[in-house]
Amino acid sequence: MKKRYRRWGIQLLLFLITLTTTTFAGTEWQYMRFVGFDLNPVTWEWFVKGFAFSLPFLGVLTIHEFGHYFTAKWHKVKVTLPYYIPFWFGSLGWIGLIGIPSIGTMGAVIRIKDHINSRKQFFDIGIAGPLAGFIAALVVLFYGFTHLPEKEYIYEIHPEYQYFGDNFEEIVYQKDTFFLTKDYEQQFGPAPAFWPDTMRFGPSDATFALGGNLLMTFFEENVAPEDDWVPNAYEIIHYPWIFAGYLALFFTALNLIPIGQLDGGHILYGLIGSQLHRKVSATLFISFVFYSGLGIVTLADTSEVLMWEIPLYIGFLYLMFSRLTRSIQTNLMVAVAVFTAQFFISSYFNVQGYFGWLLFAFLIGRLLGIYHPVTFENEPLSPTRKVLGWVALLVFALCFTPNPFGLS
């Protein structure tokens, strides 16, 4: 009993820490206010405003995890409550010391304490979380797009946009056009101290843009009121409900990737069985790595760079594929073949993948596993479960963003 209370205490503490870090992150993303900066510091007032991001975002993640939890309980599978994972760099992620602004968390996980040996149980537990979280994400996005503030809201965060009038979108995101000027300072006051003199006109986040997916496009074109300003890819981060919904879609797609032991892998395993799943999962993994690495090594690189870049990258690919088969030669051949295809397609067709997905593919290949464990009970799913399974894969297609966090 004491062990259980201690575990509950740890889980509650992790949740409270994660709530705090995601709230700080929300304040940073929304209002460009940072812990540790004398200029635009995070006060209690601004911290409270960060809950507009952290509550809907953590709400979706919590609903996702409890979808798994209650389904496991329904199957009488022993399972723990969620462990939340706080992950926050603070201002270090924004000023170049780390270079990766955080969202305050890496998600949450539950621990299954029983051995699952049923294809149906794997399917039910795997699908419950993403579908529950997806429905919650739709609610968050619907609220966000139907409660858009006036366009003047963006001027509260970026007063410098007023310098260009209502057509600022056509100007401020250009990399080599505008620099800080005396005219700006006369109208809006001194530029932020952390902007270097050589920096172009515009905010520090102006080159950071969120990628698009089918569902976000639907909400932008069909749900948002026509007479309201719909934030563009550069400014969604300042609209907490929409940004929280976008991240919820991202995590839903991440979990629904139909490879290995991800939720999508459990779903696909339930749909097609162990023998076919092994082949399909390997094919999807290779395809995923192929897309992710497009553009990393190209003919545009100098010969001096290519001399060390090529063997280093092939070695990285080999590490990802080292558990694809039991044959070292086969795994190495796959790595070389993927690199060769990536190199020529990127060089001659200027096609770019997304490096972030490549890091996640490395995590799958080395830790999570490409293949699904074989279950003792391998009976086909009922027609209802099969329909739900294909619906879940459709949800993956709607939520997946090829380039979710881009610099442009």
Secondary structure, 3 states (H helix, E strand, C coil): CHHHHHHHHHHHHHHHHHHHHHHHHHHHHHHCCECCCCCCECCHHHHHHCHHHHHHHHHHHHHHHHHHHHHHHHCCCCECCCEEEEECCHHHHCCCCCCCCCCEEEEEECCECCCCCEHHHHHHHHHHHHHHHHHHHHHHHHHHHHCCCCCCHHHHHCHHHHHHHHHHHHCCCCCCCCECCHHHHHHHCCCCCCCCCCCECCCCCCCEEECCCHHHHHHHHHCCCCCCCCCCCCCHHHCHHHHHHHHHHHHHHHHHCCCCCCHHHHHHHHHHCHHHHHHHHHHHHHHHHHHHCCCCCCCCCCHHHHHHHHHHHHHHHHHHHCCCCCCHHHHHHHHHHHHHHHHHHHHHHCCCCCHHHHHHHHHHHHHHCCCCCCCCECCCCCHHHHHHHHHHHHHHHHHCCCCCEEEC
